Structures are given as C-alpha cells and as structure tokens.
Amino acid sequence: MFDTHKIIAGVTVALFNVALCTVAVGQDKATAQEVVAKVKEAASTLSKTGDVAQFNQKQSPWVWKDTYIFVEDCDKKVMAAHPMRPDLVGKDLASIKDAKGNSLYPDVEGFCKSVKERSSGIWHSGGLWRGYWWPKPGETIASRKLTYHLSAEGTSYLVSSGVIP
C-alpha cells in the first residue's frame, strides 16, 4: 500500500521547491557587470540625445531587475533624473543623504571632476564605484549599495546605477 503521508509530504516539498524557484527568478539581481554595461549604454545614449527625461520613467529599458539608471548634473549640481525617487529630481546634490545620514556628495565638484577624469583622458578606465546605504526599490530598509558613476561625454551629466551586494 501507498503511504499517504509520504506522498503528501513529497508533493508538498516539490511544490515548495517550485515556489522558491519562481520567487528567485522574480527577484533577479543585477550584477556589477550588467550595471557597468547599462551605465555605458545610457551614457552613450545621453551623449547623443541630451534627453534626461527618458531616465525618469519607471517603465523603460533603464529600469531592470532590481536596479535603475539615475543622472546627476555636475554644472547645476542637482539630481537630473531618478525613476524611483522623483522627489530627488532637481534637488541639490550636496543635500542628498543616505539612510545613515551621510551626504552622498559631500564634495560635489571634486566628485564630478574625479568621475569625469576616470571616464576619459589618461584614465579612460571607466567610471567610479562608490558605496552608501540606500533602500532597494519597493523597500524601506536600507542595504549597502555600490554605485557605478560614468560621465556622459560632451555633457555635464554623470550616469549612475548600483547593485546591492
């Protein structure tokens, strides 16, 4: 005879495993390599078009997996675009703080200069990675976030995106 309890337990475990796999796929995390590639693509697009509005849209190719592109304007020293936090658009960069109360841009001019130097010229190695505490989209509790910043050539803009390690 069949042991009904074993069959029910086996089916329950199988269904639980399927549910976990579905959740894991639904919460796909961006990798550092994807972030760098997407930031480079966005910087190239912004260099050609000058259109920052596209980076304010939640439903766009610039929002993917668990991350998104945002844009800083180094001339105006403001957040130029942010699809998840429209309240930050136009805000003075020096006034933006992470979840622990630390300024994200304590030296805006120095930060912008450093990113621009690394994005071109003798460095040409790419952008700059920085860390701070920020909540993931849809969450209120902050996690350690590492963000990649790259200058959009021929503009005053920095293009950025991050990963939660």
Buried (B, 14 or more C-beta within 10 A) or exposed (E): EEEEEEEEEEEEEEEEEEEEEEEEEEEEEBEEEBBBEBBBBBBBBBBEEEEBEBBBEEEEEBBBBBBBBBBBBBEEBBBBBBBBBEEBBEBEBBEBBBBEEEBBBEEBEEBBEBBBBBBEEEEEEBBBBBEBBBBBBEEEEBEBBBBBBBBBBEBBBBBBBBBBE
